[in-house]
């Protein structure tokens, strides 16, 4: 069993193609197969080494590795050889029409009530006409002659599928500048590298019919291929999920503090009836099945991802996050704040609360209470019992309880209305800082 993920290094990985990468990896690992990273970089105008490097970094961050890795730009000779084979079989034919001419043809066919597909006019070109076009400085692009049949297959996700090739334009496989297109290079690679399972987005269903025809034209046995098409993702409101939206790129998730275990668990369960469980891919592989994926579009809801991220952080050990916390943070600090975090970056402000200087909001109506709190402050040493001792003393001296007691203290000590348990924070802040903050608040 051999699967591949084939990103184009023309941009950053986003949630949609990360889901495809994860699905292929999980299937390969679950069945002790091989996983290939293939960079589809024949679009030289838009592909960059920087994007290629970013893709590999983001995949590793998500917990994915690969058994093979290659770029299509390294295999141009193989595509050239495959093209010659198709030309010899009269399945690849030259065309000279411009975009304007093709648009006019499509419009004319629409007006005539016919499907706006390519009319195969170039097949009527004589050798003399071809040579004359070359002599006039024109360079041909090359189309693949589709078979007059329907292609059917049993999709691993969507069930029975069929594509009527007569209803599709013969696809362009080679541009006029000689560069091959994805439809062509993908098939050559799948054939020559022994790929057995192709798992990708539902937007490739029609393309799969074309590629099966091309696979067979190149001498391949399409019966050895299994296809699975995952329904596309929508946003939380059911709208199209933009591939170019920076907020759903893996790079942005990393910057925001999303944990890879949260994202992997969410993407693995997305579109199934299973509740997402956080976990790295190696932990998720044993339970992954394509058959559990719904035929309907799956909604990518950042709120659900954030909820899963909270679960990861709330159970993370200090060792898990130590290298991403402020340098002087210790285990006591992490245990105190982790239950209050949605994202790891939110730990930094709480470190400033316990170790730095803050300016609490003015509480004009609480001056007397804050003075009383200062007078009742227990002596050091402090531990987690100190908070209880202090507030019990304040209840007696002020008669306050509940929110009227706790909220002014939390505001004075942390500057926030909500946050981690003060019985844990108080010893970390220390008596000296507490005195300073109460004095500041009482003198406002």
Buried (B, 14 or more C-beta within 10 A) or exposed (E): BBBBBBBBBBBBBBBBBBBBBBBBBBBBBBBEBBBBBBBBBBBEEEBEEEBBEBBBBBBEBBBBEBEEEBBBBEBBEBBEEBBEBBBEEEBBBBBBBEEEEBEEBBEEBEEEEEEBBBBBEBEEBEEEEBEEBEEEEEEBBBBBBBBEEEBEBEBBBBEEBEBEBEEBBBBBBBBBEBBBBBBBBBBBBBBBBEBBBBBBBBEBBBBBBBBBBBBBBBEBEBEEBBBBBBBBBBBEEEEEBEBEEEEBBBBBBBEBBBBBBBBBBBBBBBBBEEEBBBBBBBBBBEBBEBEBBEEEBBBBBBEBBBBBBBBBBEEBEBEBBEEEBEEEBEEBBBEBBBEBBBBBEEBBBBBEBBBEEBEBEEBEEBBEBBBBBBEBBBEEEBEBEBBEBBBEBBBEEBEBEEEEBBBBBBBBBBBBEEBBEBBBBBBBBBBEBBEBBBEBBBEE
